[in-house]
Amino acid sequence: MSDCIIVMSRYPVPGLAKTRLIPAIGAMRAAALHERMVRHTLNTVDEFRRSRSVDACVCYTGGTAEQMRERFGSHFRYEKQSEGDLGHRMHRAIIQAIQSGATRVVVIGTDCPSLNTSFIELAFDRLMDADLVWGPARDGGYYLLGCRRVHEVIFNDIHWGTAGVLSQSIRSAESAGLISARLPALSDVDFAEDLVSCRRLFVDASDVFPPCIQDRLSVIIPTLNEESCLPRTLKQFSSLPDDSSLEVIVADGGSCDKTISIAESFGARVVSCNSGRGPQLNSGACISTGEWLLFLHADTLLPPDYRSQIEQLLAEVPSVNPADRQSQRFIRAGAFRLRIDAEGWIYRIIEAGANLRSRWRQMPYGDQAFFIRSGDFFDVGGFQNWPLMEDFEFSQRIRRCGRFALASGSVRTSARRWQKKGVVRTTIRNQLTALAFRLGASPEFLADRYRR
């Protein structure tokens, strides 16, 4: 039985490679990242070939076969992709592989850094019983496709580049009576928020990411139409842009007011990204250059000595069992105490509950301004790219691999959420949202309900 791996790739030309990342990191860095991801994928295929006999073909677009061999090595077979959309190009590549004698074909791209030899081996094994094997990508596409025969139906009438690619393809397979198997879902690297995995994988990629500057603090502020709150928040960083030990990054999710121009007028760096707190926080972190990261809401003010508190808490040596410290890296993160910027005893009760939860359960929320060393942030995988509950899940994950410390100072966050809907109603809604999440409700569903 002959097995074949097809790698769908592109020659790394600046301006044509990873185009959706260009607004965040620029054309040259996007092309450099694409080249590193191609190398990483081909190294994975090489590792797989050392343990299992399999043919490998790189189907490329852009450049020439000679350029591909010079850039990525001559130990692969290079074939130029055909014309047409992605489906047509994959279809033609599979036809050529089967006509050359392959009985099981696995097609992969180069956008998924988490793809390893185990997933490829699992795909070939599942093709013993299934007609098709799908590797679902978390953005709605797929990072791997396995098949034993040519099935043109799965490539027809697919809206490529959308979140419905996988579901449309599987429906087409089912309508044709084909048996499908699925692999675990993995994340592609398409947008700025997806770069978290790359910063963890390519630690010394100075051609892609700016170097981490010792003693610099990067403040990441997610925004969406925050022209009323943002000036007050940015004024507390009066030394911008002259202070080399501080950078402020405004991660904007599509504001249509003056948010971006206000941020730029204060000397903040602006990155435009997909909306949603998780994607925005990750996008800002991925282009940061600081040794420490501070995630701040646009309606929140820090205590005057916030920097010294951050440095002190993150510098403390954790009190853990030495055996535990050797078995896994101990992650330390922190947050500030909560102070709601309004008068009234009911706000003091909410603050007391939040601070007690943060101290004893180590479960602060995002409006308490998380802070963490940048290396630790990328090691734990950053935030989930969720529209809601990303802070709740992040606290849970930190708690499993380290400790959340509570600073002595308090942030002052706007009371607008409580005032808009009512204090009691807002508090009950927040608690019900957290409970629903624990019971398995999706962040997307909860975000939709929360907005309503």
C-alpha positions as CSV (number, residue, x, y, z in Angstrom):
1,M,0.0,0.0,0.0
2,S,1.5,3.4,-1.1
3,D,0.9,6.5,1.1
4,C,1.4,10.0,0.0
5,I,1.5,13.4,1.8
6,I,0.8,16.5,-0.2
7,V,1.9,19.8,1.3
8,M,0.0,22.8,-0.1
9,S,2.4,25.7,0.1
10,R,3.4,29.1,-1.3
11,Y,6.8,30.6,-2.1
12,P,7.3,33.4,0.5
13,V,7.0,36.6,-1.4
14,P,6.5,39.8,0.7
15,G,3.0,41.2,0.0
16,L,1.6,37.9,-1.2
17,A,2.3,35.6,1.8
18,K,0.1,35.7,4.9
19,T,-1.7,38.8,3.6
20,R,-4.2,38.9,6.5
21,L,-1.3,39.4,8.9
22,I,0.3,42.3,7.0
23,P,-1.7,45.0,8.9
24,A,-0.4,43.7,12.2
25,I,3.3,42.9,11.4
26,G,4.0,44.2,7.9
27,A,4.7,42.5,4.6
28,M,8.3,41.5,5.3
29,R,7.6,39.9,8.7
30,A,4.5,38.2,7.3
31,A,6.6,36.6,4.6
32,A,9.3,35.6,7.0
33,L,6.7,34.0,9.3
34,H,5.3,32.1,6.3
35,E,8.8,30.8,5.5
36,R,9.3,29.6,9.1
37,M,5.9,27.9,9.1
38,V,6.7,26.1,5.8
39,R,10.0,24.9,7.2
40,H,8.3,23.7,10.4
41,T,5.7,21.8,8.4
42,L,8.4,20.2,6.2
43,N,10.4,19.2,9.2
44,T,7.3,17.5,10.6
45,V,6.9,15.6,7.3
46,D,10.6,14.6,7.4
47,E,10.2,13.3,10.9
48,F,7.2,11.3,9.8
49,R,9.0,9.8,6.8
50,R,11.8,8.6,9.1
51,S,9.4,6.3,10.8
52,R,7.1,5.4,8.0
53,S,7.5,4.8,4.3
54,V,5.6,7.6,2.5
55,D,5.9,9.7,-0.6
56,A,5.9,13.5,-0.1
57,C,5.1,16.2,-2.6
58,V,5.1,19.9,-2.1
59,C,2.5,21.6,-4.3
60,Y,3.5,25.2,-4.5
61,T,2.3,28.5,-6.0
62,G,4.4,31.6,-6.6
63,G,8.1,31.2,-7.5
64,T,9.6,28.3,-9.3
65,A,10.6,24.8,-8.5
66,E,14.3,25.9,-8.4
67,Q,13.5,28.7,-6.0
68,M,11.5,26.2,-3.7
69,R,14.4,23.7,-3.8
70,E,16.9,26.5,-3.0
71,R,14.8,27.8,-0.1
72,F,13.5,24.6,1.4
73,G,15.8,21.8,0.3
74,S,16.1,19.3,-2.6
75,H,14.9,16.3,-0.7
76,F,11.3,17.0,-1.6
77,R,9.4,16.6,-4.9
78,Y,8.0,20.0,-6.0
79,E,5.0,20.3,-8.2
80,K,3.4,23.6,-9.3
81,Q,-0.3,24.0,-8.3
82,S,-2.9,24.1,-11.0
83,E,-5.0,27.2,-11.6
84,G,-8.4,27.8,-10.0
85,D,-9.6,28.1,-6.4
86,L,-8.2,26.1,-3.5
87,G,-10.6,23.3,-3.9
88,H,-9.7,22.8,-7.6
89,R,-6.0,22.9,-6.8
90,M,-6.3,20.3,-4.0
91,H,-8.5,18.2,-6.3
92,R,-5.9,18.2,-9.1
93,A,-3.1,17.4,-6.6
94,I,-5.0,14.4,-5.3
95,I,-5.7,13.1,-8.8
96,Q,-2.0,13.3,-9.7
97,A,-1.0,11.4,-6.5
98,I,-3.5,8.6,-7.1
99,Q,-2.6,8.4,-10.8
100,S,1.0,7.9,-9.6
101,G,0.0,4.9,-7.5
102,A,-1.0,6.3,-4.1
103,T,-3.7,4.5,-2.3
104,R,-4.0,6.8,0.7
105,V,-3.4,10.5,0.4
106,V,-3.2,13.1,3.1
107,V,-3.2,16.8,2.2
108,I,-2.0,19.4,4.7
109,G,-1.2,23.1,4.6
110,T,1.5,25.1,6.3
111,D,-0.7,27.3,8.5
112,C,-1.0,25.0,11.6
113,P,2.0,25.0,13.9
114,S,0.4,22.4,16.2
115,L,0.2,19.8,13.5
116,N,2.6,17.0,14.4
117,T,3.5,13.5,13.3
118,S,0.8,11.9,15.6
119,F,-2.0,13.7,13.7
120,I,-0.6,12.6,10.4
121,E,-0.3,9.0,11.5
122,L,-3.8,9.0,12.9
123,A,-5.1,10.3,9.6
124,F,-3.5,7.5,7.6
125,D,-4.8,4.9,10.2
126,R,-8.3,6.2,10.0
127,L,-8.3,5.9,6.2
128,M,-8.3,2.1,6.7
129,D,-12.0,2.4,7.5
130,A,-13.2,5.8,6.4
131,D,-13.5,7.4,2.9
132,L,-12.4,10.8,4.2
133,V,-10.5,12.1,7.2
134,W,-10.9,15.8,8.2
135,G,-8.7,17.8,10.5
136,P,-11.0,20.6,11.7
137,A,-9.5,24.0,12.1
138,R,-11.0,26.2,14.9
139,D,-11.7,28.9,12.3
140,G,-14.2,26.7,10.5
141,G,-11.9,25.3,7.8
142,Y,-9.7,22.2,7.9
143,Y,-5.9,21.8,8.3
144,L,-5.8,18.2,6.9
145,L,-7.8,16.2,4.4
146,G,-7.3,12.4,3.9
147,C,-8.8,10.3,1.2
148,R,-8.4,7.0,-0.6
149,R,-10.1,8.0,-3.9
150,V,-10.9,11.2,-5.8
151,H,-14.1,12.7,-4.5
152,E,-14.7,15.9,-6.6
153,V,-18.0,16.5,-4.8
154,I,-16.3,17.7,-1.6
155,F,-14.6,20.6,-3.5
156,N,-17.7,21.9,-5.4
157,D,-19.6,25.0,-4.4
158,I,-17.5,25.6,-1.3
159,H,-17.2,29.2,0.0
160,W,-13.4,29.1,0.5
161,G,-11.9,31.4,3.1
162,T,-15.1,31.4,5.3
163,A,-16.1,29.8,8.6
164,G,-18.3,27.4,6.8
165,V,-15.7,25.5,4.7
166,L,-15.6,22.4,6.8
167,S,-19.4,22.1,7.4
168,Q,-20.1,22.6,3.7
169,S,-17.5,20.0,2.7
170,I,-18.8,17.4,5.2
171,R,-22.4,18.0,4.1
172,S,-21.3,17.4,0.5
173,A,-19.6,14.2,1.6
174,E,-22.6,12.9,3.5
175,S,-24.9,13.6,0.5
176,A,-22.6,11.4,-1.6
177,G,-22.8,8.6,1.0
178,L,-19.1,8.9,2.0
179,I,-17.9,7.9,5.5
180,S,-16.0,10.6,7.3
181,A,-13.7,10.5,10.3
182,R,-12.5,13.5,12.3
183,L,-9.2,14.4,14.0
184,P,-8.9,16.7,17.0
185,A,-9.4,20.4,16.2
186,L,-6.3,22.6,15.9
187,S,-5.8,26.3,15.3
188,D,-4.6,27.9,12.0
189,V,-2.5,31.0,11.9
190,D,-4.5,33.5,9.8
191,F,-4.9,36.7,12.0
192,A,-3.0,38.6,14.6
193,E,-4.7,36.8,17.5
194,D,-3.4,33.5,16.1
195,L,0.2,34.5,16.5
196,V,0.3,33.3,20.2
197,S,1.3,29.8,19.1
198,C,4.0,31.2,16.8
199,R,5.6,33.4,19.5
200,R,5.8,30.2,21.7
201,L,7.2,28.1,18.8
202,F,9.6,30.5,17.2
203,V,11.2,32.0,20.3
204,D,14.2,33.6,18.5
205,A,12.3,34.7,15.3
206,S,13.7,38.3,15.3
207,D,12.8,38.5,11.6
208,V,9.2,38.0,12.5
209,F,8.7,39.4,16.0
210,P,10.5,42.4,17.5
211,P,12.8,41.4,20.3
212,C,11.6,41.4,23.9
213,I,13.1,44.5,25.7
214,Q,14.1,43.9,29.3
215,D,12.4,46.0,31.9
216,R,9.8,47.2,29.4
217,L,6.1,47.1,30.3
218,S,3.6,46.6,27.5
219,V,0.1,47.8,28.3
220,I,-2.6,46.2,26.0
221,I,-6.0,48.0,25.9
222,P,-8.8,46.4,23.8
223,T,-11.2,49.0,22.4
224,L,-14.4,49.2,20.4
225,N,-15.9,52.7,20.2
226,E,-14.3,54.0,23.4
227,E,-13.8,57.7,22.5
228,S,-15.5,58.8,25.7
229,C,-13.4,56.7,28.1
230,L,-10.0,56.3,26.3
231,P,-8.5,59.8,26.8
232,R,-8.9,59.5,30.6
233,T,-7.3,56.1,30.5
234,L,-4.4,57.1,28.3
235,K,-3.6,60.3,30.3
236,Q,-2.2,58.1,33.1
237,F,0.6,57.2,30.8
238,S,1.8,60.8,30.4
239,S,5.4,59.8,29.5
240,L,4.3,58.3,26.2
241,P,6.0,58.1,23.7
242,D,9.3,59.2,25.2
243,D,9.5,56.5,27.9
244,S,11.4,53.5,26.4
245,S,10.4,51.3,29.4
246,L,6.8,51.6,28.5
247,E,4.6,51.0,25.5
248,V,0.9,51.2,25.2
249,I,-0.9,49.1,22.5
250,V,-4.5,49.8,21.6
251,A,-6.0,46.7,20.0
252,D,-9.0,48.0,18.2
253,G,-11.8,45.7,17.1
254,G,-13.4,47.9,14.4
255,S,-14.2,51.3,16.0
256,C,-16.3,53.7,13.9
257,D,-15.8,56.7,16.2
258,K,-12.6,58.6,17.1
259,T,-11.0,55.8,19.2
260,I,-8.1,55.2,16.8
261,S,-7.2,58.9,16.3
262,I,-7.4,59.5,20.1
263,A,-5.0,56.6,20.7
264,E,-2.5,57.8,18.1
265,S,-2.7,61.3,19.5
266,F,-1.5,60.0,22.9
267,G,1.4,58.1,21.3
268,A,-0.1,54.7,21.6
269,R,0.5,52.0,19.1
270,V,-2.6,50.8,17.3
271,V,-3.3,47.4,15.9
272,S,-6.6,46.8,14.1
273,C,-7.8,43.3,14.6
274,N,-10.9,41.1,14.8
275,S,-13.4,42.1,17.5
276,G,-13.9,40.2,20.7
277,R,-11.9,40.6,23.9
278,G,-9.9,37.4,23.5
279,P,-8.8,38.1,19.9
280,Q,-8.0,41.7,20.8
281,L,-6.0,41.0,23.9
282,N,-4.0,38.3,22.0
283,S,-3.4,40.6,19.0
284,G,-2.0,43.3,21.2
285,A,0.2,40.9,23.1
286,C,1.6,39.3,20.0
287,I,3.1,42.5,18.6
288,S,4.3,43.7,22.0
289,T,8.0,44.1,23.0
290,G,7.8,44.2,26.7
291,E,9.2,41.9,29.3
292,W,5.9,42.3,31.2
293,L,2.4,42.5,29.9
294,L,-0.5,44.4,31.5
295,F,-4.0,43.9,30.1
296,L,-6.1,47.0,30.8
297,H,-9.8,47.8,30.0
298,A,-10.4,51.1,28.3
299,D,-12.5,52.4,31.2
300,T,-10.1,51.5,34.0
301,L,-7.5,53.5,35.9
302,L,-4.4,52.0,37.5
303,P,-3.0,52.9,41.0
304,P,-0.2,55.5,40.8
305,D,2.5,52.9,41.8
306,Y,1.2,50.2,39.5
307,R,4.6,49.5,37.9
308,S,6.4,48.9,41.2
309,Q,3.6,46.6,42.3
310,I,3.8,44.6,39.1
311,E,7.6,44.2,39.2
312,Q,7.5,43.2,42.9
313,L,4.8,40.6,42.6
314,L,6.3,39.0,39.4
315,A,9.8,39.0,40.9
316,E,8.7,37.0,44.0
317,V,10.0,33.5,44.2
318,P,7.0,31.1,44.4
319,S,6.8,28.9,47.5
320,V,6.3,25.5,45.9
321,N,7.5,22.0,46.3
322,P,11.0,21.6,44.6
323,A,9.8,18.4,42.9
324,D,6.8,20.2,41.5
325,R,9.0,23.0,40.3
326,Q,11.2,20.5,38.4
327,S,8.3,18.7,36.9
328,Q,6.7,21.7,35.3
329,R,7.3,25.4,34.9
330,F,5.6,27.5,37.7
331,I,3.7,30.4,36.1
332,R,3.0,33.5,38.2
333,A,0.5,36.1,37.2
334,G,-1.3,38.9,39.0
335,A,-4.2,41.3,39.1
336,F,-5.2,44.4,41.1
337,R,-8.0,44.8,43.6
338,L,-11.2,46.1,42.2
339,R,-12.6,49.5,43.0
340,I,-15.8,50.6,41.2
341,D,-15.7,54.3,40.4
342,A,-19.1,55.2,42.0
343,E,-20.5,56.0,45.4
344,G,-22.9,53.6,47.2
345,W,-22.8,50.7,49.7
346,I,-23.9,48.2,47.1
347,Y,-20.7,48.9,45.0
348,R,-18.6,48.3,48.1
349,I,-20.3,44.9,48.5
350,I,-19.5,44.0,44.9
351,E,-15.9,45.0,45.3
352,A,-15.5,43.0,48.5
353,G,-16.9,39.9,46.8
354,A,-14.6,40.3,43.8
355,N,-11.5,40.9,46.0
356,L,-12.3,38.0,48.3
357,R,-12.8,35.7,45.2
358,S,-9.5,36.9,43.8
359,R,-7.6,36.4,47.0
360,W,-8.9,33.1,48.2
361,R,-10.0,31.4,45.0
362,Q,-7.3,33.1,42.7
363,M,-10.0,33.9,40.2
364,P,-9.8,37.6,39.2
365,Y,-11.6,38.9,36.2
366,G,-10.3,41.0,33.3
367,D,-11.5,44.4,34.7
368,Q,-8.9,43.9,37.5
369,A,-6.0,44.4,35.0
370,F,-4.1,41.1,34.6
371,F,-0.3,41.2,34.4
372,I,2.2,38.5,33.6
373,R,5.7,38.0,32.2
374,S,5.5,37.9,28.4
375,G,7.3,34.6,28.1
376,D,4.9,33.0,30.6
377,F,1.9,34.4,28.7
378,F,2.9,32.7,25.5
379,D,4.0,29.5,27.2
380,V,0.5,29.0,28.6
381,G,-1.1,29.8,25.2
382,G,-2.4,33.3,25.9
383,F,-6.2,33.9,26.1
384,Q,-8.7,31.8,24.3
385,N,-9.9,33.7,21.1
386,W,-13.4,34.0,22.6
387,P,-15.7,37.0,22.6
388,L,-16.5,36.4,26.4
389,M,-15.3,34.4,29.3
390,E,-11.7,34.5,28.1
391,D,-10.6,36.1,31.5
392,F,-12.5,33.4,33.5
393,E,-10.8,30.6,31.6
394,F,-7.4,32.3,31.7
395,S,-7.6,32.5,35.5
396,Q,-8.5,28.8,35.7
397,R,-5.6,27.8,33.5
398,I,-3.1,29.9,35.5
399,R,-4.4,28.4,38.7
400,R,-3.6,24.9,37.3
401,C,0.0,25.6,36.5
402,G,0.9,28.3,39.0
403,R,-0.5,31.1,41.1
404,F,-2.5,34.3,40.7
405,A,-1.2,37.0,43.1
406,L,-3.4,39.9,44.2
407,A,-1.6,43.3,44.3
408,S,-2.1,45.6,47.3
409,G,-3.4,48.5,45.1
410,S,-6.8,48.9,43.4
411,V,-7.8,49.8,39.9
412,R,-10.8,52.1,39.5
413,T,-13.1,50.8,36.8
414,S,-16.1,52.6,35.4
415,A,-19.5,51.8,36.9
416,R,-21.2,52.2,33.5
417,R,-22.0,48.5,33.2
418,W,-23.9,48.5,36.5
419,Q,-25.5,51.8,35.9
420,K,-26.8,51.0,32.5
421,K,-28.7,47.9,33.4
422,G,-29.0,48.2,37.1
423,V,-26.7,47.0,39.8
424,V,-28.7,44.0,41.0
425,R,-29.7,42.9,37.5
426,T,-26.1,43.2,36.2
427,T,-24.7,41.3,39.1
428,I,-27.2,38.5,38.7
429,R,-26.5,38.4,35.0
430,N,-22.8,38.1,35.5
431,Q,-23.2,35.2,38.0
432,L,-25.6,33.4,35.7
433,T,-23.2,33.8,32.8
434,A,-20.4,32.3,34.8
435,L,-22.6,29.4,36.0
436,A,-23.8,28.7,32.4
437,F,-20.1,28.6,31.3
438,R,-19.3,26.1,34.0
439,L,-22.2,24.0,32.8
440,G,-20.9,23.9,29.3
441,A,-22.5,26.8,27.4
442,S,-20.3,28.1,24.6
443,P,-18.6,31.6,24.9
444,E,-20.3,32.6,21.6
445,F,-23.7,31.7,22.9
446,L,-23.0,33.5,26.1
447,A,-21.7,36.6,24.3
448,D,-24.8,36.8,22.2
449,R,-27.0,36.5,25.3
450,Y,-24.9,39.1,27.1
451,R,-25.2,41.6,24.4
452,R,-29.0,41.2,24.3
